[in-house]
């Protein structure tokens, strides 16, 4: 068989190699065999033009080692660059032959050219395979999330799938809290107990990725708690970044070479996470709206009719001469009052969340209901807007404490016969307002210091709670005509935590 035919057969056989290490070994073996050189090496160069690895053949054995291939065998050697799409991938060297001819140089050049083409084909094949793997992973996450996985389970699913697909040792989902600080929400794999850890703002890659919306890959020791190479990509929904996904490998493992694929997976996962969260909010809102409608119907129709029936029965007592009949009618009136109280308790329970927990609406209603025992009557209550979904957790305790303080002041000082409580979030979801208004005797005059200390202390507490959240508290009092307290907090300055 001629040399040209042998070279052609070798070049065609490069297409049979499925992995890069197999292809590199095949190239070195073939070059040594065709040219008759006892020593061969293929130096692979990374993006920084530094020696990354090479293969060498010595006495028929192919080895993977590190160092300069020119240090192997005699000093005289023959070399040819291997190029992939006009970029140098590495260099093929031969050594140990007494004399290299021009034909040897032509053969080595042909092999290097064919090797470059085979490496490029293998790289495209590997990229396609990886893309298919990540697409399947994104489809799996999408399916499971749409079928009902939500909350922290959804975050764990994203972290676990990303770690497994990337061939990583560790994965984490980082989200902003209500203050805008990044917190490691969930982790999967690895030896890093990092859940709940806050990410420092200054000089951290995670914050840079979150703020810029652009993913980054780094070598060992770049990210705190992650000693090995890692990829940090944003969880983006449109132009908004809702968090960060981190995947990492142990020390001395290969770096990530597919950040765009990981970033595409993260974007798909973020979109589905946001969709499922919004769908859950919509479903909860629909249930709450239905319960609110039932509660309004009970209050506006049933209770009012029962109240009118009780008044009518009570009016009959003055028209009846027999004490026994009067007593029976009074008993019916008490039974109507008891039924009204039972319906009101039912209304309070309807305002609770579908999950059985305690919503903000239920907490507000419970606070008002507790004050009714001391007031001797039920205050009028109005709850407007998406209170359960947009009022941040750190604002709720101060809202409830202010409501209780205002109602306590009415009980102690107002001698009121009517109290109205209104809690609302405006249509632009930019402000939260609490108003408590009574028809009592009003606040003491400025020169009446005897009755003012309790009022002054309570009002000061309300104002302090409002200022804690960049809000304010206004008091309007008319002697003999009651007090109106308006407590206001801007929601635009309260960055609610993503759920």
Secondary structure as GFF3:
##gff-version 3
##sequence-region A 1 499
A	DSSP	alpha_helix	3	13	.	.	.	ID=ss1
A	DSSP	three_ten_helix	14	16	.	.	.	ID=ss2
A	DSSP	alpha_helix	20	35	.	.	.	ID=ss3
A	DSSP	beta_strand	39	45	.	.	.	ID=ss4
A	DSSP	beta_strand	51	58	.	.	.	ID=ss5
A	DSSP	beta_strand	61	65	.	.	.	ID=ss6
A	DSSP	three_ten_helix	69	71	.	.	.	ID=ss7
A	DSSP	beta_strand	77	84	.	.	.	ID=ss8
A	DSSP	beta_strand	87	95	.	.	.	ID=ss9
A	DSSP	alpha_helix	102	146	.	.	.	ID=ss10
A	DSSP	alpha_helix	151	166	.	.	.	ID=ss11
A	DSSP	beta_strand	170	176	.	.	.	ID=ss12
A	DSSP	beta_strand	182	189	.	.	.	ID=ss13
A	DSSP	alpha_helix	205	212	.	.	.	ID=ss14
A	DSSP	beta_strand	216	218	.	.	.	ID=ss15
A	DSSP	beta_strand	230	237	.	.	.	ID=ss16
A	DSSP	beta_strand	240	248	.	.	.	ID=ss17
A	DSSP	alpha_helix	259	297	.	.	.	ID=ss18
A	DSSP	pi_helix	298	303	.	.	.	ID=ss19
A	DSSP	alpha_helix	304	316	.	.	.	ID=ss20
A	DSSP	three_ten_helix	317	319	.	.	.	ID=ss21
A	DSSP	alpha_helix	323	350	.	.	.	ID=ss22
A	DSSP	alpha_helix	360	375	.	.	.	ID=ss23
A	DSSP	beta_strand	380	384	.	.	.	ID=ss24
A	DSSP	alpha_helix	387	390	.	.	.	ID=ss25
A	DSSP	alpha_helix	393	409	.	.	.	ID=ss26
A	DSSP	pi_helix	410	414	.	.	.	ID=ss27
A	DSSP	beta_strand	419	425	.	.	.	ID=ss28
A	DSSP	beta_strand	431	438	.	.	.	ID=ss29
A	DSSP	three_ten_helix	449	451	.	.	.	ID=ss30
A	DSSP	alpha_helix	453	468	.	.	.	ID=ss31
A	DSSP	beta_strand	472	478	.	.	.	ID=ss32
A	DSSP	beta_strand	482	490	.	.	.	ID=ss33
###
